[in-house]
Each structure stands twice: as structure tokens, then as C-alpha cells.
Amino acid sequence: MKNKVRELRETRGWSQARLAEELAVSRQTVIAIEKGKYDPSLPLAFVIARTFGLAIEEIFAE
């Protein structure tokens, strides 16, 4: 699954550690999501969307 997490994070000037803290996950989880190696659960996808103020569909695509 493709996503815009890295782009959105970098636009805000956040480190992977900062985003991990915002999402209450590990930095390794953020890295895996950004690389497309891990698809977040639906609840985590909602948290990511809320953190960036976007709809899930604006961040994640098949």
C-alpha cells in the first residue's frame, strides 16, 4: 500500500521519532509504514489521519 506519511511528516519538519511519539508507536513502526513494509491497522490509520488533519484516503492508496 502506498502512502504519503513520509512526505507529510517532512512537510511539518518532524523527525520519525517525533511522529512516533505523536502516534504512540515505535520509531521502527513509522519507518516500516513509510517504506510500505507495514500497513497500519485501521485504528492506527485513523490516528495518522487525525494527526495530519486529513482523510485516510488522502494519505493511503492501494
N, C-alpha and C positions, 0 to 999 in steps of 0.2 A: 504494500500500500504506500503510495506517495504521500508526502505531507510537506507542509511549509513551516514546521516547527523551528528549524534552524534559522530560516530567513526571518521569521517573526521575532525570535529571540535576539538575533543580531541587530535587527532594526531598533530594538529597545536598549541595546548596549548591555545586555545581560550576559553573564557567563553561564556555562552549563550548570555550575554549582548553584548559582542564584535561581535559575529556573527550577532546578531540582528541589530547592528549598520551598519555592512558591507552590510547587505541585505536591510536596510531601512524598517525594520518591528519591531514589538514589541518583547520583550523577551518572552512573552506568546505565540506568534506565533511560535517562534523557539522551545519552549517546546512542543507545540502541534504537530509540524512536526516531531520532534524526537520521540515522543511517538506513532506516526502513527495515531493520532486522527484528523489530519487535512492534507488534500492533497493540496499542494500549487497549485496555478494557473499556467498555462503554462508559462506566462512571469516570475513569481517568480521562477519557476523551472529552467528556463534558467539563471537567475541571480545567483542562488545557484550553478549551474554547472560551470558558468564562474568564480565565486568566488573561487571554488576549482580546477579550471583548468581541469575539467573532462566533459565527455559527460553525458547528462541527464540519459542515460541508465546505466551508471556506478554507479549512485547514487540511482536511484529509480527502484524498481522492483514490479511487480504485485504479 
